[in-house]
């Protein structure tokens, strides 16, 4: 908080002050982020947001190829930014996994292995928007392992 001393002191007495104050770790991360921005560096979130449609489609196609033998369909998706708080999302691509097993069970098993995915009525969606290309082979191994178990 910045402002007149008496205003900041009045806010500091409010019960919610402790809940909203920044701790040392948050201040450190903010300082490092600002320092990197000033130096022209980008963070992973900025790189994900700057992806074009071709890059997203290529990631999805590569993952589809790596999932050889797994019942998956390439579909167009909407990636929700900020946990889906915003009204609109960004066009993306993903793979809809549709094995002959309970989708809830598959979703849970993939999450247990560390793979974030979306449970849908027609399958389990792996959106490629926030996936690093270097991780696609590992993601394919996880999905194949879960589906073969």
SVG drawing of the C-alpha trace seen along z (x, -y; Angstrom):
<svg xmlns="http://www.w3.org/2000/svg" viewBox="-22 -12 40 64">
<polyline fill="none" stroke="black" stroke-width="0.4" points="0.0,0.0 1.1,-3.5 -0.4,-6.7 -0.6,-9.2 0.8,-7.8 -2.5,-8.2 -4.4,-6.4 -2.0,-3.4 -2.1,-3.2 -5.9,-3.2 -5.9,-0.4 -3.4,1.5 -5.9,1.8 -8.5,3.4 -9.0,7.2 -8.4,8.1 -5.0,6.3 -3.1,9.5 -5.0,11.5 -4.0,9.2 -0.6,8.0 2.3,9.1 4.9,11.3 8.6,11.5 8.2,14.2 5.6,12.3 7.7,9.1 10.8,11.1 8.8,12.6 7.4,9.3 10.8,7.7 12.3,10.5 9.5,10.3 9.8,6.6 13.6,6.9 13.3,9.5 10.7,7.3 13.0,4.3 15.8,6.4 13.5,7.6 13.1,11.1 9.9,13.0 8.3,15.5 6.5,18.7 3.1,17.0 4.1,14.3 5.4,16.9 2.2,18.9 0.1,15.8 2.2,14.9 1.8,18.3 0.2,18.1 -2.4,20.6 0.2,22.5 2.4,23.2 -0.6,24.4 -1.8,26.6 1.7,28.0 1.9,28.9 -1.4,30.7 -0.5,32.6 2.8,33.6 1.1,34.9 -1.5,36.7 1.4,38.4 3.1,39.4 -0.2,40.8 -0.2,43.4 -2.7,46.1 -4.6,44.0 -8.2,43.1 -7.8,39.3 -9.3,36.6 -7.8,33.3 -10.3,30.5 -10.4,26.7 -10.7,25.4 -10.8,22.2 -8.0,21.7 -9.2,19.9 -6.7,17.4 -6.4,16.7 -8.3,19.7 -11.2,18.9 -12.1,15.6 -12.0,13.6 -15.1,13.4 -13.3,14.6 -10.5,17.1 -8.0,17.7 -8.4,20.1 -6.3,23.2 -6.2,26.9 -6.4,30.0 -6.8,33.7 -10.0,35.3 -9.2,38.7 -12.1,41.1 -11.2,44.6 -13.7,47.3 -13.6,46.7 -15.1,44.4 -14.1,40.8 -14.1,39.7 -11.8,42.6 -9.4,41.6 -9.5,38.0 -8.6,38.9 -5.8,41.3 -4.2,38.6 -4.3,36.0 -2.7,38.5 0.2,38.7 0.5,34.9 -1.3,34.3 -3.8,31.5 -6.8,32.2 -10.4,31.3 -13.3,33.7 -16.0,33.4 -19.2,35.3 -17.6,36.8 -14.1,37.6 -11.0,36.1 -9.5,33.0 -5.7,32.3 -5.4,28.7 -2.0,27.9 -2.1,24.1 0.0,24.2 2.1,27.2 5.8,26.9 6.9,28.6 9.8,30.3 7.2,32.1 5.0,33.6 6.8,37.0 6.5,37.3 2.8,36.3 2.3,39.0 4.0,41.6 1.9,40.7 -1.3,40.9 -0.4,44.2 0.7,45.7 -2.6,44.7 -4.7,46.0 -2.8,49.3 -3.2,50.0"/>
</svg>
